[in-house]
Amino acid sequence: MKKNIGTVDKVIRIVLALVFGGLYYTEIATGVWGIVALVAAAIMVLTSLMSSCPIYSILGFSSCPVKNK
């Protein structure tokens, strides 16, 4: 997959994943909403580690800095 996630985007995704995970583990988000928070957190972590977001690819968006040639 082509990389389309920049450093700032990765940091934001990791921070949001930690927040969502925290909401679940502190039992603020319970039931269905807790599961949704965990799934969202997992997706954010995976896309950050892969440096690629399928939704960005579909939309033709990239937050990676442009490389000068």
NUTORMAR-460302 format. One line per field, with one value per atom (N, C-alpha, C, CB): residue number from 1; residue in three letters; atom name; y, z, x. Coordinates in steps of 0.001 Angstrom, whole numbers, plus 500000, padded with zeros to 6 digits. Glycine has a CB too. Example, Ala and Ser with C-alpha at 12.3 -4.5 7.8 and 13.67 -1.06 7.14 Angstrom:
BEGIN
nr	c(1	1	1	1	2	2	2	2)
rest	c(Ala	Ala	Ala	Ala	Ser	Ser	Ser	Ser)
atom	c(N	CA	C	CB	N	CA	C	CB)
c2	c(494310	495500	496700	495527	497750	498940	500030	499402)
c3	c(507800	507800	507800	509046	507080	507140	507870	505725)
c1	c(513190	512300	513200	511308	512850	513670	512900	514084)
END
This chain:
BEGIN
nr	c(1	1	1	1	2	2	2	2	3	3	3	3	4	4	4	4	5	5	5	5	6	6	6	6	7	7	7	7	8	8	8	8	9	9	9	9	10	10	10	10	11	11	11	11	12	12	12	12	13	13	13	13	14	14	14	14	15	15	15	15	16	16	16	16	17	17	17	17	18	18	18	18	19	19	19	19	20	20	20	20	21	21	21	21	22	22	22	22	23	23	23	23	24	24	24	24	25	25	25	25	26	26	26	26	27	27	27	27	28	28	28	28	29	29	29	29	30	30	30	30	31	31	31	31	32	32	32	32	33	33	33	33	34	34	34	34	35	35	35	35	36	36	36	36	37	37	37	37	38	38	38	38	39	39	39	39	40	40	40	40	41	41	41	41	42	42	42	42	43	43	43	43	44	44	44	44	45	45	45	45	46	46	46	46	47	47	47	47	48	48	48	48	49	49	49	49	50	50	50	50	51	51	51	51	52	52	52	52	53	53	53	53	54	54	54	54	55	55	55	55	56	56	56	56	57	57	57	57	58	58	58	58	59	59	59	59	60	60	60	60	61	61	61	61	62	62	62	62	63	63	63	63	64	64	64	64	65	65	65	65	66	66	66	66	67	67	67	67	68	68	68	68	69	69	69	69)
rest	c(Met	Met	Met	Met	Lys	Lys	Lys	Lys	Lys	Lys	Lys	Lys	Asn	Asn	Asn	Asn	Ile	Ile	Ile	Ile	Gly	Gly	Gly	Gly	Thr	Thr	Thr	Thr	Val	Val	Val	Val	Asp	Asp	Asp	Asp	Lys	Lys	Lys	Lys	Val	Val	Val	Val	Ile	Ile	Ile	Ile	Arg	Arg	Arg	Arg	Ile	Ile	Ile	Ile	Val	Val	Val	Val	Leu	Leu	Leu	Leu	Ala	Ala	Ala	Ala	Leu	Leu	Leu	Leu	Val	Val	Val	Val	Phe	Phe	Phe	Phe	Gly	Gly	Gly	Gly	Gly	Gly	Gly	Gly	Leu	Leu	Leu	Leu	Tyr	Tyr	Tyr	Tyr	Tyr	Tyr	Tyr	Tyr	Thr	Thr	Thr	Thr	Glu	Glu	Glu	Glu	Ile	Ile	Ile	Ile	Ala	Ala	Ala	Ala	Thr	Thr	Thr	Thr	Gly	Gly	Gly	Gly	Val	Val	Val	Val	Trp	Trp	Trp	Trp	Gly	Gly	Gly	Gly	Ile	Ile	Ile	Ile	Val	Val	Val	Val	Ala	Ala	Ala	Ala	Leu	Leu	Leu	Leu	Val	Val	Val	Val	Ala	Ala	Ala	Ala	Ala	Ala	Ala	Ala	Ala	Ala	Ala	Ala	Ile	Ile	Ile	Ile	Met	Met	Met	Met	Val	Val	Val	Val	Leu	Leu	Leu	Leu	Thr	Thr	Thr	Thr	Ser	Ser	Ser	Ser	Leu	Leu	Leu	Leu	Met	Met	Met	Met	Ser	Ser	Ser	Ser	Ser	Ser	Ser	Ser	Cys	Cys	Cys	Cys	Pro	Pro	Pro	Pro	Ile	Ile	Ile	Ile	Tyr	Tyr	Tyr	Tyr	Ser	Ser	Ser	Ser	Ile	Ile	Ile	Ile	Leu	Leu	Leu	Leu	Gly	Gly	Gly	Gly	Phe	Phe	Phe	Phe	Ser	Ser	Ser	Ser	Ser	Ser	Ser	Ser	Cys	Cys	Cys	Cys	Pro	Pro	Pro	Pro	Val	Val	Val	Val	Lys	Lys	Lys	Lys	Asn	Asn	Asn	Asn	Lys	Lys	Lys	Lys)
atom	c(N	CA	C	CB	N	CA	C	CB	N	CA	C	CB	N	CA	C	CB	N	CA	C	CB	N	CA	C	CB	N	CA	C	CB	N	CA	C	CB	N	CA	C	CB	N	CA	C	CB	N	CA	C	CB	N	CA	C	CB	N	CA	C	CB	N	CA	C	CB	N	CA	C	CB	N	CA	C	CB	N	CA	C	CB	N	CA	C	CB	N	CA	C	CB	N	CA	C	CB	N	CA	C	CB	N	CA	C	CB	N	CA	C	CB	N	CA	C	CB	N	CA	C	CB	N	CA	C	CB	N	CA	C	CB	N	CA	C	CB	N	CA	C	CB	N	CA	C	CB	N	CA	C	CB	N	CA	C	CB	N	CA	C	CB	N	CA	C	CB	N	CA	C	CB	N	CA	C	CB	N	CA	C	CB	N	CA	C	CB	N	CA	C	CB	N	CA	C	CB	N	CA	C	CB	N	CA	C	CB	N	CA	C	CB	N	CA	C	CB	N	CA	C	CB	N	CA	C	CB	N	CA	C	CB	N	CA	C	CB	N	CA	C	CB	N	CA	C	CB	N	CA	C	CB	N	CA	C	CB	N	CA	C	CB	N	CA	C	CB	N	CA	C	CB	N	CA	C	CB	N	CA	C	CB	N	CA	C	CB	N	CA	C	CB	N	CA	C	CB	N	CA	C	CB	N	CA	C	CB	N	CA	C	CB	N	CA	C	CB	N	CA	C	CB	N	CA	C	CB	N	CA	C	CB	N	CA	C	CB	N	CA	C	CB)
c2	c(498820	500000	501252	499993	502257	503522	504290	504361	504866	505647	506954	505923	507246	508484	509154	508211	508762	509360	509980	508309	511269	511980	511827	513445	512383	512253	512870	512895	514057	514718	513895	516159	513392	512557	511294	512181	510682	509493	509796	508943	510912	511289	511531	512551	512215	512476	511168	513372	510245	508950	508153	508136	508152	507415	508037	507401	509373	510050	509734	511588	509797	509472	508011	509759	507117	505709	505526	504863	506235	506158	506703	506932	507788	508361	507370	509704	506793	505831	504595	505424	504115	502980	503324	502525	504526	504979	505080	506313	505558	505635	504253	506300	503270	501911	501324	501021	501444	500807	501501	500764	502766	503440	503307	504919	502546	502248	503486	501537	504490	505645	505281	506901	504577	504067	502577	504326	502194	500795	500262	500638	498982	498344	498488	498927	498777	498911	500048	499147	501168	502312	501994	503527	501163	500744	499904	499971	499002	498165	499018	497061	499963	500872	501661	501841	502115	502870	501999	503401	500741	499843	499536	498545	499316	499033	500256	498627	501434	502670	502853	503897	502580	502703	501730	502451	500505	499500	499905	498128	500421	500858	502017	501268	502960	504096	503660	505094	502725	502237	501490	501312	500625	499859	500760	498851	501740	502626	503482	503527	503835	504600	503764	505085	502513	501639	501323	500342	501203	500905	502163	500209	503345	504636	504736	504853	504036	504053	503962	502897	504809	504824	504526	506206	503444	503107	504214	501827	504910	505985	507126	506504	507447	508467	508052	508712	506775	506283	506448	504806	506110	506225	507687	505639	508585	510000	510729	510669	510046	510674	511704	511319	511537	512477	511895	512820	512760	512331	513430	512003	513033	514002	513893	513808	513092	512994	514260	511730	514699	515862	515519	516356	516500	516316	516274	517449	515276	515169	515938	513672	516811	517564	516695	518885	516713	515913	516803	515047)
c3	c(500000	500000	500000	501201	499333	499269	500576	498068	501085	502320	502048	502899	502869	502702	504044	501935	505103	506417	506891	507436	507193	507666	509171	507309	509669	511073	512007	511310	511696	512553	512593	512047	511458	511373	512224	509900	512183	512999	514482	512704	514909	516326	516762	516585	515945	516266	516393	515195	515466	515510	516762	514264	517135	518327	519583	518429	519665	520829	520927	520742	519812	519830	520216	518460	519737	520094	521599	519314	522186	523632	524389	524032	523888	524528	524457	523854	523288	523138	523997	521682	524038	524895	526360	524662	526740	528111	528485	528312	527554	527807	528061	526626	527340	527520	528855	526355	529130	530327	531625	530226	531565	532758	532862	532746	531961	531910	531726	533166	531067	530686	529446	530420	528511	527329	527561	526002	527724	527992	526931	529387	526961	526033	524593	526197	523736	522301	522046	521511	522751	522540	522960	523313	523966	524375	523312	525671	522714	521644	520431	521257	520098	518977	519241	518752	520471	520827	520669	522278	521102	520961	519503	521716	518711	517281	516594	516589	516901	516317	516727	516754	517993	518478	517744	519998	517563	516865	515417	516907	514752	513364	513284	512760	514213	514217	514441	515288	515354	515614	514388	516863	513795	512628	511447	512214	511177	510047	510323	509754	511580	511934	511729	513393	512158	512011	510548	512783	509734	508312	507496	507755	508071	507387	506150	506999	506187	505045	505531	504073	504965	505319	504051	505952	504062	502882	502486	503139	503459	503143	502429	504424	502884	502200	500756	502941	500535	499174	498288	499206	498820	498045	497682	498837	498647	498423	497694	499736	497511	496841	497704	495572	499017	499960	500541	501083	500893	501539	502495	500488	503701	504645	504740	506019	503848	503786	503143	502995	503605	502950	501520	503752	500641	499237	499116	498350	498420	498204	496939	498093	497062	495907	495109	496343	493792	492919	492139	491959)
c1	c(500822	500000	500873	499061	500383	501095	500905	500611	501980	501899	501169	503312	500170	499426	499099	498147	499813	499610	500917	499098	500878	502057	502258	501952	503329	503701	502665	505049	502203	501211	499923	500917	499505	498309	498481	498014	499673	499936	499806	501327	500383	500336	498893	501193	498120	496718	495948	496073	496181	495496	495860	495835	497132	497566	496957	499113	496947	496368	494873	496595	494153	492725	492495	492096	493352	493231	493421	494256	494373	494581	493371	495846	492789	491599	490439	491203	490195	489103	489320	488954	490555	490876	490671	492311	491061	490868	489399	491535	488587	487148	486554	486436	487039	486542	487015	487001	488298	488854	488461	490349	488084	487580	486062	487982	485489	484055	483187	483641	483735	482927	482111	483824	482759	482068	481830	482899	480573	480246	479302	479623	479106	478174	478621	476789	477660	477944	478921	476647	478747	479637	481069	479128	481227	482563	483240	482496	482476	483015	483357	482013	482495	482763	484046	481566	484231	485441	486686	485344	486620	487773	488080	487524	487063	487277	487878	485941	487358	487896	489352	487056	489659	491039	491955	491106	491504	492318	492579	491626	491561	491723	492708	490364	492609	493529	494972	493122	495180	496536	497072	496554	496266	496722	497057	495659	496199	496482	497720	495267	497939	499146	500400	499072	500353	501522	501819	501306	500775	500964	501257	499730	501026	501180	500302	502632	499190	498290	496847	498614	495994	494582	493763	494173	492985	492178	491194	491414	490626	489683	490398	488999	491619	492410	492674	493740	492972	493239	492015	493668	490848	489609	489336	488418	489573	489307	490437	489050	491586	492718	493421	492263	493352	493938	495222	492938	496159	497387	497848	498488	498257	498790	500303	498162	500907	502361	502915	502805	504079	504691	505103	505915	505007	505360	506875	504763	507380	508827	509192	509275	510194	510669	511628	511355	511479	512358	513279	511544)
END
